[in-house]
Amino acid sequence: MGVLIYEFVVGVPPFESNEAIRTQCKIKKGEFNLPNYLSEDVKDLIQGLVKLKPEERMTLDQVKNHRWVVKYKDYVGRYYE
């Protein structure tokens, strides 16, 4: 989920590199950068989800109640009314 959110807000995958082997290394290490233009809220959410160890990741309940999700939960619905 964190990788998808990253792609949605940044536009590219978090581990992307010019070389496949470098991309694989970044994935294995969990190495990625968050652009400065992202809000602190979305950075916090992504960092809470993109963890190598599953037990360290935010739970679904934590995600649903995260301040960034709560702030924008009704945003998409505005376009479909």
ChimeraX commands (.cxc) that place a marker at each C-alpha (Angstrom):
marker #1 position 0.00,0.00,0.00 radius 0.5
marker #1 position 2.84,2.40,0.79 radius 0.5
marker #1 position 4.44,1.83,-2.60 radius 0.5
marker #1 position 1.13,2.57,-4.34 radius 0.5
marker #1 position 0.57,5.75,-2.34 radius 0.5
marker #1 position 4.13,6.81,-3.19 radius 0.5
marker #1 position 3.47,6.22,-6.90 radius 0.5
marker #1 position 0.18,8.12,-6.76 radius 0.5
marker #1 position 1.68,11.23,-5.14 radius 0.5
marker #1 position 5.15,11.22,-6.76 radius 0.5
marker #1 position 4.42,9.68,-10.16 radius 0.5
marker #1 position 7.17,7.06,-10.19 radius 0.5
marker #1 position 7.92,3.95,-8.11 radius 0.5
marker #1 position 9.91,4.58,-4.92 radius 0.5
marker #1 position 12.73,2.15,-5.76 radius 0.5
marker #1 position 13.11,3.00,-9.44 radius 0.5
marker #1 position 16.63,3.29,-10.82 radius 0.5
marker #1 position 18.30,3.37,-14.24 radius 0.5
marker #1 position 19.68,-0.12,-13.73 radius 0.5
marker #1 position 17.64,-3.21,-12.84 radius 0.5
marker #1 position 20.28,-4.46,-10.41 radius 0.5
marker #1 position 20.28,-1.10,-8.59 radius 0.5
marker #1 position 16.48,-1.20,-8.38 radius 0.5
marker #1 position 16.66,-4.69,-6.88 radius 0.5
marker #1 position 19.25,-3.55,-4.32 radius 0.5
marker #1 position 17.10,-0.57,-3.33 radius 0.5
marker #1 position 14.08,-2.86,-2.87 radius 0.5
marker #1 position 16.04,-5.33,-0.74 radius 0.5
marker #1 position 17.37,-2.52,1.47 radius 0.5
marker #1 position 14.09,-0.59,1.57 radius 0.5
marker #1 position 16.00,2.43,0.28 radius 0.5
marker #1 position 13.94,5.30,-1.14 radius 0.5
marker #1 position 13.76,9.07,-0.95 radius 0.5
marker #1 position 10.74,11.22,-0.25 radius 0.5
marker #1 position 10.66,14.43,-2.32 radius 0.5
marker #1 position 10.67,17.67,-0.34 radius 0.5
marker #1 position 7.44,18.84,-1.95 radius 0.5
marker #1 position 5.39,16.11,-0.23 radius 0.5
marker #1 position 3.48,17.08,2.89 radius 0.5
marker #1 position 4.76,15.83,6.22 radius 0.5
marker #1 position 1.48,13.92,6.63 radius 0.5
marker #1 position 1.88,11.84,3.48 radius 0.5
marker #1 position 5.58,11.31,4.19 radius 0.5
marker #1 position 4.65,9.94,7.61 radius 0.5
marker #1 position 2.08,7.58,6.09 radius 0.5
marker #1 position 4.47,6.26,3.43 radius 0.5
marker #1 position 7.26,5.79,5.97 radius 0.5
marker #1 position 4.86,3.91,8.21 radius 0.5
marker #1 position 3.95,1.52,5.41 radius 0.5
marker #1 position 7.16,0.98,3.45 radius 0.5
marker #1 position 9.04,-1.18,5.92 radius 0.5
marker #1 position 11.08,-4.30,5.22 radius 0.5
marker #1 position 9.64,-6.17,8.19 radius 0.5
marker #1 position 5.86,-6.63,7.90 radius 0.5
marker #1 position 5.41,-6.50,11.67 radius 0.5
marker #1 position 6.81,-2.95,11.67 radius 0.5
marker #1 position 4.26,-1.66,9.14 radius 0.5
marker #1 position 1.18,0.32,10.10 radius 0.5
marker #1 position -1.95,-1.74,10.52 radius 0.5
marker #1 position -5.01,-1.18,8.34 radius 0.5
marker #1 position -6.77,0.50,11.27 radius 0.5
marker #1 position -3.81,2.84,11.71 radius 0.5
marker #1 position -3.92,3.67,7.99 radius 0.5
marker #1 position -7.67,4.32,8.04 radius 0.5
marker #1 position -7.22,6.71,10.97 radius 0.5
marker #1 position -4.03,8.37,9.75 radius 0.5
marker #1 position -4.32,12.16,9.52 radius 0.5
marker #1 position -3.52,12.23,5.76 radius 0.5
marker #1 position -6.20,9.62,4.95 radius 0.5
marker #1 position -8.78,11.28,7.20 radius 0.5
marker #1 position -8.03,14.68,5.66 radius 0.5
marker #1 position -8.71,13.45,2.09 radius 0.5
marker #1 position -11.17,10.60,2.63 radius 0.5
marker #1 position -14.09,12.46,1.03 radius 0.5
marker #1 position -12.03,14.19,-1.66 radius 0.5
marker #1 position -12.61,11.66,-4.48 radius 0.5
marker #1 position -16.36,11.54,-3.90 radius 0.5
marker #1 position -16.70,15.21,-4.84 radius 0.5
marker #1 position -15.98,14.41,-8.48 radius 0.5
marker #1 position -18.66,11.74,-8.78 radius 0.5
marker #1 position -21.68,13.54,-7.33 radius 0.5
marker link #1:1,2 radius 0.2
marker link #1:2,3 radius 0.2
marker link #1:3,4 radius 0.2
marker link #1:4,5 radius 0.2
marker link #1:5,6 radius 0.2
marker link #1:6,7 radius 0.2
marker link #1:7,8 radius 0.2
marker link #1:8,9 radius 0.2
marker link #1:9,10 radius 0.2
marker link #1:10,11 radius 0.2
marker link #1:11,12 radius 0.2
marker link #1:12,13 radius 0.2
marker link #1:13,14 radius 0.2
marker link #1:14,15 radius 0.2
marker link #1:15,16 radius 0.2
marker link #1:16,17 radius 0.2
marker link #1:17,18 radius 0.2
marker link #1:18,19 radius 0.2
marker link #1:19,20 radius 0.2
marker link #1:20,21 radius 0.2
marker link #1:21,22 radius 0.2
marker link #1:22,23 radius 0.2
marker link #1:23,24 radius 0.2
marker link #1:24,25 radius 0.2
marker link #1:25,26 radius 0.2
marker link #1:26,27 radius 0.2
marker link #1:27,28 radius 0.2
marker link #1:28,29 radius 0.2
marker link #1:29,30 radius 0.2
marker link #1:30,31 radius 0.2
marker link #1:31,32 radius 0.2
marker link #1:32,33 radius 0.2
marker link #1:33,34 radius 0.2
marker link #1:34,35 radius 0.2
marker link #1:35,36 radius 0.2
marker link #1:36,37 radius 0.2
marker link #1:37,38 radius 0.2
marker link #1:38,39 radius 0.2
marker link #1:39,40 radius 0.2
marker link #1:40,41 radius 0.2
marker link #1:41,42 radius 0.2
marker link #1:42,43 radius 0.2
marker link #1:43,44 radius 0.2
marker link #1:44,45 radius 0.2
marker link #1:45,46 radius 0.2
marker link #1:46,47 radius 0.2
marker link #1:47,48 radius 0.2
marker link #1:48,49 radius 0.2
marker link #1:49,50 radius 0.2
marker link #1:50,51 radius 0.2
marker link #1:51,52 radius 0.2
marker link #1:52,53 radius 0.2
marker link #1:53,54 radius 0.2
marker link #1:54,55 radius 0.2
marker link #1:55,56 radius 0.2
marker link #1:56,57 radius 0.2
marker link #1:57,58 radius 0.2
marker link #1:58,59 radius 0.2
marker link #1:59,60 radius 0.2
marker link #1:60,61 radius 0.2
marker link #1:61,62 radius 0.2
marker link #1:62,63 radius 0.2
marker link #1:63,64 radius 0.2
marker link #1:64,65 radius 0.2
marker link #1:65,66 radius 0.2
marker link #1:66,67 radius 0.2
marker link #1:67,68 radius 0.2
marker link #1:68,69 radius 0.2
marker link #1:69,70 radius 0.2
marker link #1:70,71 radius 0.2
marker link #1:71,72 radius 0.2
marker link #1:72,73 radius 0.2
marker link #1:73,74 radius 0.2
marker link #1:74,75 radius 0.2
marker link #1:75,76 radius 0.2
marker link #1:76,77 radius 0.2
marker link #1:77,78 radius 0.2
marker link #1:78,79 radius 0.2
marker link #1:79,80 radius 0.2
marker link #1:80,81 radius 0.2
view
